[in-house]
Amino acid sequence: MITPEMIGQFMGMDIGKTDTKHLVDINALKFDNSLSKEKRISYIIKELQNPFCFRCGNMGIQIEFDDNAPPMDEVFTNFLIRKKSGL
């Protein structure tokens, strides 16, 4: 179970001050879509150690969220509409 303290720790990491060699490479994870959503989340947290800061190959990835940003489904829908219209 994710606690507010865990989220605070995840978000508090600064990738600019972290050696990417010490981050878990997401390419090493094996995803099993037959598991429940809760079990997949637990697996990702257990394996990545920090789902907001990890590595993909040699590239460090840090995920941040903007409270004032539009919802992801709206952004994705607009992207698909622009893509379909050739923009």
VMD Tcl script that builds the backbone (N, CA, C; Angstrom):
set m [mol new atoms 261]
animate dup $m
set s [atomselect $m all]
$s set {name element resname resid chain x y z} {
  {N N MET 1 A 0.836 -1.185 0.000}
  {CA C MET 1 A 0.000 0.000 0.000}
  {C C MET 1 A 0.880 1.248 0.000}
  {N N ILE 2 A 0.516 2.203 -0.802}
  {CA C ILE 2 A 1.266 3.456 -0.895}
  {C C ILE 2 A 0.774 4.409 0.190}
  {N N THR 3 A 1.709 4.959 0.916}
  {CA C THR 3 A 1.367 5.914 1.973}
  {C C THR 3 A 1.754 7.321 1.527}
  {N N PRO 4 A 1.177 8.335 2.147}
  {CA C PRO 4 A 1.583 9.713 1.817}
  {C C PRO 4 A 3.079 9.947 2.039}
  {N N GLU 5 A 3.646 9.274 3.032}
  {CA C GLU 5 A 5.078 9.415 3.290}
  {C C GLU 5 A 5.895 8.876 2.120}
  {N N MET 6 A 5.455 7.737 1.568}
  {CA C MET 6 A 6.154 7.147 0.426}
  {C C MET 6 A 6.102 8.094 -0.769}
  {N N ILE 7 A 4.945 8.665 -1.018}
  {CA C ILE 7 A 4.807 9.596 -2.141}
  {C C ILE 7 A 5.727 10.792 -1.946}
  {N N GLY 8 A 5.797 11.289 -0.714}
  {CA C GLY 8 A 6.703 12.394 -0.411}
  {C C GLY 8 A 8.151 12.033 -0.701}
  {N N GLN 9 A 8.547 10.820 -0.342}
  {CA C GLN 9 A 9.909 10.354 -0.630}
  {C C GLN 9 A 10.137 10.244 -2.135}
  {N N PHE 10 A 9.178 9.657 -2.835}
  {CA C PHE 10 A 9.302 9.498 -4.284}
  {C C PHE 10 A 9.491 10.850 -4.960}
  {N N MET 11 A 8.644 11.801 -4.584}
  {CA C MET 11 A 8.659 13.113 -5.225}
  {C C MET 11 A 9.856 13.957 -4.796}
  {N N GLY 12 A 10.428 13.643 -3.636}
  {CA C GLY 12 A 11.535 14.425 -3.119}
  {C C GLY 12 A 12.876 14.127 -3.763}
  {N N MET 13 A 12.942 13.084 -4.557}
  {CA C MET 13 A 14.208 12.723 -5.187}
  {C C MET 13 A 14.520 13.696 -6.325}
  {N N ASP 14 A 15.776 14.104 -6.420}
  {CA C ASP 14 A 16.215 15.013 -7.479}
  {C C ASP 14 A 17.139 14.260 -8.415}
  {N N ILE 15 A 16.672 14.004 -9.616}
  {CA C ILE 15 A 17.460 13.220 -10.568}
  {C C ILE 15 A 18.747 13.935 -10.945}
  {N N GLY 16 A 18.752 15.251 -10.846}
  {CA C GLY 16 A 19.962 16.011 -11.151}
  {C C GLY 16 A 21.082 15.749 -10.158}
  {N N LYS 17 A 20.731 15.284 -8.978}
  {CA C LYS 17 A 21.718 14.997 -7.940}
  {C C LYS 17 A 21.909 13.495 -7.734}
  {N N THR 18 A 21.383 12.701 -8.660}
  {CA C THR 18 A 21.436 11.248 -8.540}
  {C C THR 18 A 22.257 10.653 -9.672}
  {N N ASP 19 A 23.138 9.731 -9.344}
  {CA C ASP 19 A 23.893 9.002 -10.363}
  {C C ASP 19 A 22.942 7.999 -11.010}
  {N N THR 20 A 22.687 8.164 -12.301}
  {CA C THR 20 A 21.704 7.314 -12.976}
  {C C THR 20 A 22.081 5.839 -12.936}
  {N N LYS 21 A 23.350 5.525 -12.735}
  {CA C LYS 21 A 23.771 4.121 -12.641}
  {C C LYS 21 A 23.138 3.433 -11.431}
  {N N HIS 22 A 22.739 4.227 -10.432}
  {CA C HIS 22 A 22.139 3.658 -9.232}
  {C C HIS 22 A 20.613 3.529 -9.322}
  {N N LEU 23 A 20.037 4.015 -10.418}
  {CA C LEU 23 A 18.590 3.900 -10.613}
  {C C LEU 23 A 18.267 2.563 -11.265}
  {N N VAL 24 A 17.087 2.059 -10.997}
  {CA C VAL 24 A 16.640 0.789 -11.588}
  {C C VAL 24 A 16.254 1.039 -13.052}
  {N N ASP 25 A 16.699 0.145 -13.931}
  {CA C ASP 25 A 16.376 0.244 -15.353}
  {C C ASP 25 A 15.010 -0.394 -15.595}
  {N N ILE 26 A 14.081 0.397 -16.092}
  {CA C ILE 26 A 12.718 -0.083 -16.320}
  {C C ILE 26 A 12.680 -1.182 -17.382}
  {N N ASN 27 A 13.703 -1.242 -18.236}
  {CA C ASN 27 A 13.758 -2.297 -19.256}
  {C C ASN 27 A 13.888 -3.682 -18.646}
  {N N ALA 28 A 14.350 -3.759 -17.415}
  {CA C ALA 28 A 14.536 -5.055 -16.755}
  {C C ALA 28 A 13.228 -5.610 -16.185}
  {N N LEU 29 A 12.192 -4.777 -16.098}
  {CA C LEU 29 A 10.930 -5.227 -15.516}
  {C C LEU 29 A 10.157 -6.102 -16.491}
  {N N LYS 30 A 9.504 -7.101 -15.949}
  {CA C LYS 30 A 8.634 -7.981 -16.725}
  {C C LYS 30 A 7.199 -7.694 -16.286}
  {N N PHE 31 A 6.399 -7.163 -17.192}
  {CA C PHE 31 A 5.026 -6.796 -16.855}
  {C C PHE 31 A 4.074 -7.943 -17.156}
  {N N ASP 32 A 3.199 -8.229 -16.225}
  {CA C ASP 32 A 2.213 -9.304 -16.362}
  {C C ASP 32 A 0.827 -8.682 -16.282}
  {N N ASN 33 A 0.212 -8.462 -17.440}
  {CA C ASN 33 A -1.104 -7.811 -17.480}
  {C C ASN 33 A -2.225 -8.692 -16.949}
  {N N SER 34 A -1.927 -9.961 -16.660}
  {CA C SER 34 A -2.966 -10.823 -16.097}
  {C C SER 34 A -3.156 -10.563 -14.596}
  {N N LEU 35 A -2.185 -9.876 -13.976}
  {CA C LEU 35 A -2.314 -9.543 -12.550}
  {C C LEU 35 A -3.312 -8.401 -12.367}
  {N N SER 36 A -3.858 -8.308 -11.175}
  {CA C SER 36 A -4.776 -7.204 -10.877}
  {C C SER 36 A -3.996 -5.887 -10.876}
  {N N LYS 37 A -4.702 -4.794 -11.008}
  {CA C LYS 37 A -4.084 -3.468 -11.015}
  {C C LYS 37 A -3.275 -3.247 -9.735}
  {N N GLU 38 A -3.830 -3.643 -8.597}
  {CA C GLU 38 A -3.162 -3.455 -7.312}
  {C C GLU 38 A -1.849 -4.237 -7.250}
  {N N LYS 39 A -1.860 -5.479 -7.765}
  {CA C LYS 39 A -0.649 -6.298 -7.745}
  {C C LYS 39 A 0.408 -5.751 -8.701}
  {N N ARG 40 A -0.030 -5.219 -9.842}
  {CA C ARG 40 A 0.927 -4.618 -10.779}
  {C C ARG 40 A 1.570 -3.384 -10.171}
  {N N ILE 41 A 0.776 -2.563 -9.488}
  {CA C ILE 41 A 1.308 -1.370 -8.822}
  {C C ILE 41 A 2.317 -1.772 -7.752}
  {N N SER 42 A 1.973 -2.762 -6.951}
  {CA C SER 42 A 2.891 -3.239 -5.908}
  {C C SER 42 A 4.197 -3.750 -6.510}
  {N N TYR 43 A 4.081 -4.496 -7.604}
  {CA C TYR 43 A 5.265 -5.027 -8.281}
  {C C TYR 43 A 6.161 -3.891 -8.769}
  {N N ILE 44 A 5.562 -2.889 -9.406}
  {CA C ILE 44 A 6.343 -1.769 -9.944}
  {C C ILE 44 A 7.050 -1.016 -8.820}
  {N N ILE 45 A 6.339 -0.744 -7.746}
  {CA C ILE 45 A 6.950 -0.028 -6.623}
  {C C ILE 45 A 8.074 -0.848 -6.007}
  {N N LYS 46 A 7.836 -2.144 -5.846}
  {CA C LYS 46 A 8.857 -3.022 -5.259}
  {C C LYS 46 A 10.099 -3.072 -6.141}
  {N N GLU 47 A 9.915 -3.235 -7.447}
  {CA C GLU 47 A 11.048 -3.400 -8.346}
  {C C GLU 47 A 11.751 -2.088 -8.683}
  {N N LEU 48 A 10.989 -1.022 -8.949}
  {CA C LEU 48 A 11.604 0.259 -9.314}
  {C C LEU 48 A 12.140 1.004 -8.098}
  {N N GLN 49 A 11.583 0.741 -6.947}
  {CA C GLN 49 A 11.912 1.428 -5.706}
  {C C GLN 49 A 11.355 2.845 -5.682}
  {N N ASN 50 A 11.361 3.533 -6.824}
  {CA C ASN 50 A 10.755 4.857 -6.929}
  {C C ASN 50 A 10.126 4.972 -8.316}
  {N N PRO 51 A 8.791 4.901 -8.404}
  {CA C PRO 51 A 8.145 4.955 -9.716}
  {C C PRO 51 A 8.196 6.339 -10.368}
  {N N PHE 52 A 8.686 7.349 -9.647}
  {CA C PHE 52 A 8.809 8.694 -10.205}
  {C C PHE 52 A 10.221 8.998 -10.686}
  {N N CYS 53 A 11.175 8.126 -10.405}
  {CA C CYS 53 A 12.567 8.372 -10.768}
  {C C CYS 53 A 13.230 7.025 -11.047}
  {N N PHE 54 A 13.555 6.781 -12.307}
  {CA C PHE 54 A 14.117 5.503 -12.709}
  {C C PHE 54 A 14.969 5.713 -13.950}
  {N N ARG 55 A 15.447 4.652 -14.525}
  {CA C ARG 55 A 16.311 4.722 -15.694}
  {C C ARG 55 A 15.688 3.915 -16.819}
  {N N CYS 56 A 15.910 4.377 -18.041}
  {CA C CYS 56 A 15.529 3.635 -19.240}
  {C C CYS 56 A 16.793 3.582 -20.094}
  {N N GLY 57 A 17.499 2.443 -20.027}
  {CA C GLY 57 A 18.815 2.358 -20.666}
  {C C GLY 57 A 19.794 3.236 -19.894}
  {N N ASN 58 A 20.407 4.183 -20.588}
  {CA C ASN 58 A 21.345 5.098 -19.937}
  {C C ASN 58 A 20.711 6.428 -19.556}
  {N N MET 59 A 19.417 6.595 -19.860}
  {CA C MET 59 A 18.750 7.869 -19.623}
  {C C MET 59 A 17.969 7.853 -18.306}
  {N N GLY 60 A 18.230 8.828 -17.461}
  {CA C GLY 60 A 17.471 8.982 -16.232}
  {C C GLY 60 A 16.120 9.623 -16.530}
  {N N ILE 61 A 15.082 9.111 -15.906}
  {CA C ILE 61 A 13.716 9.608 -16.113}
  {C C ILE 61 A 13.156 10.043 -14.769}
  {N N GLN 62 A 12.623 11.264 -14.712}
  {CA C GLN 62 A 11.927 11.721 -13.516}
  {C C GLN 62 A 10.551 12.210 -13.938}
  {N N ILE 63 A 9.534 11.666 -13.301}
  {CA C ILE 63 A 8.159 12.018 -13.622}
  {C C ILE 63 A 7.656 13.049 -12.618}
  {N N GLU 64 A 7.087 14.117 -13.137}
  {CA C GLU 64 A 6.516 15.167 -12.297}
  {C C GLU 64 A 5.104 15.454 -12.770}
  {N N PHE 65 A 4.268 15.916 -11.862}
  {CA C PHE 65 A 2.886 16.235 -12.176}
  {C C PHE 65 A 2.609 17.689 -11.842}
  {N N ASP 66 A 1.877 18.359 -12.709}
  {CA C ASP 66 A 1.501 19.750 -12.515}
  {C C ASP 66 A 0.025 19.789 -12.120}
  {N N ASP 67 A -0.253 20.295 -10.926}
  {CA C ASP 67 A -1.636 20.352 -10.445}
  {C C ASP 67 A -2.527 21.227 -11.326}
  {N N ASN 68 A -1.935 22.133 -12.086}
  {CA C ASN 68 A -2.718 23.050 -12.922}
  {C C ASN 68 A -2.828 22.596 -14.369}
  {N N ALA 69 A -2.223 21.461 -14.692}
  {CA C ALA 69 A -2.243 20.958 -16.063}
  {C C ALA 69 A -3.603 20.333 -16.385}
  {N N PRO 70 A -3.976 20.316 -17.673}
  {CA C PRO 70 A -5.230 19.655 -18.049}
  {C C PRO 70 A -5.118 18.154 -17.819}
  {N N PRO 71 A -6.251 17.474 -17.677}
  {CA C PRO 71 A -6.223 16.022 -17.455}
  {C C PRO 71 A -5.542 15.293 -18.609}
  {N N MET 72 A -4.864 14.200 -18.278}
  {CA C MET 72 A -4.115 13.433 -19.267}
  {C C MET 72 A -5.002 12.946 -20.410}
  {N N ASP 73 A -6.234 12.505 -20.111}
  {CA C ASP 73 A -7.102 12.012 -21.176}
  {C C ASP 73 A -7.437 13.121 -22.175}
  {N N GLU 74 A -7.576 14.355 -21.690}
  {CA C GLU 74 A -7.852 15.490 -22.574}
  {C C GLU 74 A -6.643 15.787 -23.464}
  {N N VAL 75 A -5.460 15.781 -22.886}
  {CA C VAL 75 A -4.234 16.034 -23.644}
  {C C VAL 75 A -4.045 14.952 -24.702}
  {N N PHE 76 A -4.245 13.703 -24.316}
  {CA C PHE 76 A -4.061 12.593 -25.245}
  {C C PHE 76 A -5.095 12.637 -26.372}
  {N N THR 77 A -6.342 12.949 -26.041}
  {CA C THR 77 A -7.392 13.053 -27.064}
  {C C THR 77 A -7.044 14.145 -28.064}
  {N N ASN 78 A -6.615 15.304 -27.571}
  {CA C ASN 78 A -6.236 16.402 -28.471}
  {C C ASN 78 A -5.048 16.021 -29.345}
  {N N PHE 79 A -4.098 15.280 -28.776}
  {CA C PHE 79 A -2.953 14.805 -29.553}
  {C C PHE 79 A -3.422 13.912 -30.698}
  {N N LEU 80 A -4.323 12.970 -30.401}
  {CA C LEU 80 A -4.804 12.058 -31.439}
  {C C LEU 80 A -5.588 12.797 -32.519}
  {N N ILE 81 A -6.359 13.793 -32.123}
  {CA C ILE 81 A -7.114 14.585 -33.110}
  {C C ILE 81 A -6.141 15.326 -34.032}
  {N N ARG 82 A -5.112 15.950 -33.449}
  {CA C ARG 82 A -4.122 16.664 -34.269}
  {C C ARG 82 A -3.372 15.683 -35.171}
  {N N LYS 83 A -3.021 14.525 -34.649}
  {CA C LYS 83 A -2.305 13.525 -35.436}
  {C C LYS 83 A -3.153 13.061 -36.623}
  {N N LYS 84 A -4.438 12.836 -36.373}
  {CA C LYS 84 A -5.329 12.370 -37.446}
  {C C LYS 84 A -5.500 13.428 -38.520}
  {N N SER 85 A -5.504 14.694 -38.115}
  {CA C SER 85 A -5.704 15.768 -39.098}
  {C C SER 85 A -4.403 16.163 -39.808}
  {N N GLY 86 A -3.295 15.511 -39.426}
  {CA C GLY 86 A -2.033 15.745 -40.117}
  {C C GLY 86 A -1.198 16.870 -39.519}
  {N N LEU 87 A -1.562 17.390 -38.380}
  {CA C LEU 87 A -0.770 18.463 -37.764}
  {C C LEU 87 A 0.406 17.923 -36.996}
}
mol reanalyze $m
mol bondsrecalc $m
mol representation Tube
mol addrep $m
